[in-house]
Amino acid sequence: MQYRSAPQRFTQGGLWVGQRFQEMRKAARQWEVESFFTDSRAVRHVCLRDILDPSRRVTLACSTLMDRSRFRPLEVRLRRSF
């Protein structure tokens, strides 16, 4: 299994490292994309890190993360420094 942590854009489905998602459950966690890999059956996976508890990590098929009934993307707003 190879892990890629380089911030390369994953174009299929528009996922990229650093992108954030929220679970669509009652006790919804927020996750950040950490890396991608392809398994031996050529299925793309995404490794996620919990935003509030970085020690918690999960790995999902990219198609699961893109399922809007399970996850929704969060907008990341950049702060301006004056």
ZAFITOR-684624 format. One record per residue: x, y, z of N, C-alpha, C in turn; residue number from 0. Coordinates in nm, 4 decimals. Atoms other than C-alpha are relative to their C-alpha. Example, Ala and Ser with C-alpha at 12.3 -4.5 7.8 and 13.67 -1.06 7.14 Angstrom:
2
<pt <0.0890; -0.1190; 0.0000>; <1.2300; -0.4500; 0.7800>; <0.0900; 0.1200; 0.0000>; 0>
<pt <-0.0820; -0.1190; -0.0060>; <1.3670; -0.1060; 0.7140>; <-0.0770; 0.1090; 0.0730>; 1>
***
This chain:
82
<pt <0.0843; -0.1163; 0.0000>; <0.0000; 0.0000; 0.0000>; <0.0893; 0.1232; 0.0000>; 0>
<pt <-0.0780; -0.1225; 0.0061>; <0.1450; 0.3371; -0.1005>; <-0.0861; 0.1169; 0.0417>; 1>
<pt <0.0698; -0.1201; -0.0415>; <0.0457; 0.6608; 0.0646>; <0.0651; 0.1195; -0.0663>; 2>
<pt <-0.0500; -0.1238; 0.0566>; <0.0780; 0.9932; -0.1063>; <-0.0479; 0.1138; 0.0871>; 3>
<pt <0.0405; -0.1128; -0.0816>; <0.0813; 1.2991; 0.1114>; <0.0300; 0.1330; -0.0670>; 4>
<pt <-0.0275; -0.1245; 0.0717>; <0.1912; 1.5523; -0.1479>; <-0.1304; 0.0704; -0.0313>; 5>
<pt <0.1246; -0.0728; 0.0229>; <-0.0661; 1.8281; -0.1908>; <-0.0359; 0.0107; -0.1478>; 6>
<pt <0.0394; 0.0014; 0.1399>; <-0.1502; 1.7257; -0.5453>; <-0.1508; -0.0083; -0.0081>; 7>
<pt <0.1445; 0.0017; 0.0168>; <-0.5019; 1.7852; -0.6656>; <-0.0416; -0.1339; -0.0585>; 8>
<pt <0.0585; 0.1249; 0.0504>; <-0.7003; 1.4665; -0.7141>; <-0.1202; 0.0436; -0.0830>; 9>
<pt <0.0989; -0.0606; 0.0881>; <-0.9089; 1.5616; -1.0156>; <-0.1307; -0.0765; -0.0097>; 10>
<pt <0.1249; 0.0749; 0.0095>; <-1.1636; 1.2808; -1.0181>; <-0.0852; 0.0311; 0.1214>; 11>
<pt <0.0857; -0.0388; -0.1103>; <-1.4442; 1.4201; -0.8069>; <0.0410; 0.1301; 0.0659>; 12>
<pt <-0.0421; -0.1290; -0.0514>; <-1.2482; 1.7346; -0.7283>; <0.0455; 0.0007; 0.1451>; 13>
<pt <-0.0513; 0.0048; -0.1362>; <-1.0839; 1.6273; -0.4015>; <0.1452; 0.0449; 0.0032>; 14>
<pt <-0.1399; -0.0375; -0.0148>; <-0.7582; 1.7713; -0.2702>; <0.0384; -0.0031; 0.1474>; 15>
<pt <-0.0534; 0.0009; -0.1356>; <-0.5364; 1.7556; 0.0387>; <-0.0322; 0.1345; 0.0652>; 16>
<pt <0.0357; -0.1209; -0.0729>; <-0.6542; 2.0045; 0.2997>; <-0.1481; 0.0340; -0.0071>; 17>
<pt <0.1435; -0.0240; 0.0122>; <-1.0175; 1.9998; 0.1890>; <-0.0704; -0.0547; 0.1242>; 18>
<pt <0.0701; 0.0397; -0.1222>; <-1.2647; 1.9740; 0.4786>; <-0.1435; -0.0422; -0.0284>; 19>
<pt <0.1339; 0.0554; 0.0143>; <-1.5881; 1.7785; 0.5152>; <-0.0634; -0.0178; 0.1366>; 20>
<pt <0.0744; 0.0277; -0.1226>; <-1.8587; 1.7334; 0.7765>; <-0.0893; -0.1199; -0.0240>; 21>
<pt <0.0893; 0.1152; 0.0079>; <-2.0415; 1.4097; 0.8438>; <-0.1441; 0.0472; 0.0084>; 22>
<pt <0.1416; -0.0356; 0.0000>; <-2.4173; 1.4209; 0.7878>; <-0.0751; -0.0860; 0.1019>; 23>
<pt <0.0641; 0.0735; -0.1090>; <-2.5020; 1.2536; 1.1204>; <-0.0318; 0.0972; 0.1118>; 24>
<pt <0.0373; -0.0857; -0.1124>; <-2.6475; 1.3893; 1.4412>; <0.1237; 0.0507; 0.0746>; 25>
<pt <-0.1253; -0.0380; -0.0655>; <-2.3073; 1.3892; 1.6147>; <0.1077; 0.0138; -0.1069>; 26>
<pt <-0.0847; -0.0151; 0.1180>; <-2.1299; 1.5184; 1.3058>; <0.1422; 0.0433; 0.0351>; 27>
<pt <-0.1410; -0.0370; -0.0129>; <-1.7519; 1.5236; 1.3045>; <0.0419; 0.0743; -0.1256>; 28>
<pt <-0.0570; -0.0695; 0.1153>; <-1.5488; 1.7477; 1.0781>; <0.1367; -0.0608; -0.0281>; 29>
<pt <-0.1202; 0.0706; 0.0438>; <-1.2670; 1.5907; 0.8785>; <0.0770; 0.0824; -0.1025>; 30>
<pt <-0.0862; -0.0640; 0.0993>; <-0.9725; 1.7163; 0.6723>; <0.0718; -0.1082; -0.0798>; 31>
<pt <-0.0681; 0.0959; 0.0870>; <-0.8273; 1.5296; 0.3740>; <0.1501; 0.0090; 0.0266>; 32>
<pt <-0.1424; 0.0063; -0.0325>; <-0.4766; 1.4173; 0.4649>; <0.0834; -0.0577; -0.1148>; 33>
<pt <-0.0736; 0.0630; 0.1094>; <-0.3702; 1.1911; 0.1757>; <-0.0925; -0.0919; -0.0791>; 34>
<pt <0.0723; 0.0916; 0.0882>; <-0.4808; 0.9538; -0.1003>; <0.0858; -0.1220; -0.0277>; 35>
<pt <-0.0719; 0.1156; 0.0517>; <-0.3864; 0.6051; -0.2105>; <-0.0960; -0.0849; -0.0822>; 36>
<pt <0.0767; 0.0940; 0.0819>; <-0.5010; 0.3397; -0.4553>; <0.0339; -0.1399; 0.0481>; 37>
<pt <-0.0258; 0.1348; -0.0499>; <-0.5457; -0.0145; -0.3301>; <0.0332; -0.0955; -0.1148>; 38>
<pt <-0.0411; 0.0992; 0.1008>; <-0.4498; -0.3349; -0.5130>; <-0.1081; -0.0282; -0.1038>; 39>
<pt <0.1093; 0.0177; 0.0962>; <-0.7899; -0.3415; -0.6855>; <-0.0319; 0.1286; -0.0759>; 40>
<pt <0.0107; -0.1291; 0.0690>; <-0.7422; 0.0129; -0.8228>; <-0.1145; 0.0871; 0.0518>; 41>
<pt <0.1026; -0.0840; -0.0621>; <-0.9955; 0.1658; -0.5818>; <0.0706; 0.1149; 0.0716>; 42>
<pt <-0.0590; -0.1177; -0.0624>; <-0.9073; 0.5224; -0.4783>; <-0.0561; 0.0179; 0.1408>; 43>
<pt <0.0372; -0.0231; -0.1391>; <-0.9115; 0.5907; -0.1048>; <0.0523; 0.1354; 0.0460>; 44>
<pt <-0.0404; -0.1262; -0.0597>; <-0.8838; 0.9042; 0.1034>; <0.0212; -0.0232; 0.1492>; 45>
<pt <-0.0278; 0.0060; -0.1435>; <-0.7274; 0.9316; 0.4494>; <-0.0410; 0.1341; 0.0591>; 46>
<pt <0.0529; -0.1206; -0.0624>; <-0.9043; 1.1811; 0.6756>; <0.0492; 0.0115; 0.1433>; 47>
<pt <-0.0408; -0.0304; -0.1374>; <-0.7968; 1.3479; 1.0009>; <-0.1107; 0.0825; 0.0640>; 48>
<pt <0.1013; -0.0749; -0.0736>; <-1.0496; 1.4684; 1.2595>; <0.0563; 0.1384; 0.0327>; 49>
<pt <-0.0482; -0.1365; -0.0215>; <-1.0207; 1.8476; 1.2834>; <0.0174; 0.0302; 0.1486>; 50>
<pt <-0.0084; -0.0283; -0.1434>; <-1.0868; 1.8606; 1.6595>; <0.0908; -0.0956; 0.0762>; 51>
<pt <-0.0851; 0.1002; -0.0645>; <-0.8921; 1.5451; 1.7486>; <0.0905; -0.0626; -0.1064>; 52>
<pt <-0.0873; 0.0476; 0.1078>; <-0.6004; 1.5008; 1.5024>; <0.0539; -0.1415; 0.0189>; 53>
<pt <-0.0452; 0.1376; -0.0196>; <-0.5111; 1.1657; 1.6608>; <-0.1001; -0.1004; -0.0594>; 54>
<pt <0.1032; 0.0864; 0.0585>; <-0.8349; 1.0247; 1.5150>; <0.0071; 0.0104; -0.1526>; 55>
<pt <-0.0092; 0.0051; 0.1466>; <-0.8017; 0.9153; 1.1523>; <-0.0887; -0.1122; -0.0525>; 56>
<pt <0.0783; 0.1039; 0.0675>; <-1.0189; 0.7183; 0.9103>; <0.0429; -0.0061; -0.1464>; 57>
<pt <-0.0251; 0.0191; 0.1427>; <-0.9749; 0.5789; 0.5597>; <-0.1296; -0.0447; -0.0639>; 58>
<pt <0.1241; 0.0299; 0.0721>; <-1.2656; 0.5721; 0.3154>; <0.0277; -0.0083; -0.1490>; 59>
<pt <-0.0039; -0.0083; 0.1455>; <-1.3199; 0.5032; -0.0510>; <-0.0399; 0.1430; -0.0379>; 60>
<pt <0.0318; -0.1368; 0.0431>; <-1.3283; 0.8386; -0.2337>; <-0.1479; 0.0142; -0.0343>; 61>
<pt <0.1424; -0.0053; 0.0349>; <-1.6776; 0.7543; -0.3575>; <-0.0874; 0.0181; 0.1239>; 62>
<pt <0.0750; -0.0171; -0.1238>; <-1.7982; 0.7359; 0.0045>; <0.0053; 0.1451; 0.0457>; 63>
<pt <-0.0141; -0.1399; -0.0388>; <-1.6618; 1.0813; 0.0812>; <-0.0812; 0.0917; -0.0906>; 64>
<pt <0.0742; -0.0830; 0.0958>; <-1.8320; 1.2192; -0.2304>; <-0.1510; -0.0221; 0.0078>; 65>
<pt <0.1428; 0.0270; -0.0175>; <-2.1708; 1.0749; -0.1244>; <-0.0594; 0.1096; 0.0886>; 66>
<pt <0.0532; -0.1161; -0.0716>; <-2.3636; 1.3900; -0.0212>; <-0.1024; -0.0369; 0.1077>; 67>
<pt <0.0866; 0.0423; -0.1103>; <-2.5992; 1.1880; 0.1988>; <0.0828; -0.0365; 0.1238>; 68>
<pt <-0.0886; 0.0357; -0.1121>; <-2.2960; 1.1001; 0.4174>; <0.0951; 0.1116; 0.0418>; 69>
<pt <-0.0949; -0.1088; -0.0280>; <-2.0608; 1.4013; 0.3921>; <-0.0352; 0.1218; -0.0830>; 70>
<pt <0.0139; -0.1223; 0.0790>; <-2.0774; 1.7646; 0.2855>; <0.1296; 0.0785; 0.0118>; 71>
<pt <-0.1236; -0.0787; -0.0057>; <-1.7811; 1.9842; 0.1932>; <-0.0222; 0.1276; 0.0810>; 72>
<pt <0.0042; -0.1237; -0.0766>; <-1.7038; 2.2765; 0.4217>; <0.0780; 0.1071; -0.0755>; 73>
<pt <-0.0729; -0.1107; 0.0602>; <-1.6024; 2.6153; 0.2931>; <0.1113; 0.0408; 0.0946>; 74>
<pt <-0.1122; -0.0475; -0.0798>; <-1.2628; 2.7242; 0.4116>; <0.0182; 0.1468; -0.0326>; 75>
<pt <-0.0155; -0.1436; 0.0195>; <-1.2414; 3.0980; 0.4610>; <0.1375; 0.0414; 0.0488>; 76>
<pt <-0.1335; -0.0473; -0.0347>; <-0.9009; 3.2550; 0.4589>; <-0.0094; 0.1356; 0.0683>; 77>
<pt <-0.0017; -0.1287; -0.0699>; <-0.8304; 3.5367; 0.7019>; <0.0963; 0.0950; -0.0687>; 78>
<pt <-0.0892; -0.1025; 0.0522>; <-0.6857; 3.8562; 0.5720>; <0.0796; 0.0572; 0.1158>; 79>
<pt <-0.0775; -0.0690; -0.1024>; <-0.4013; 4.0076; 0.7668>; <0.0225; 0.1427; -0.0465>; 80>
<pt <-0.0120; -0.1426; 0.0350>; <-0.3933; 4.3851; 0.7738>; <0.1237; 0.0588; 0.0596>; 81>
***
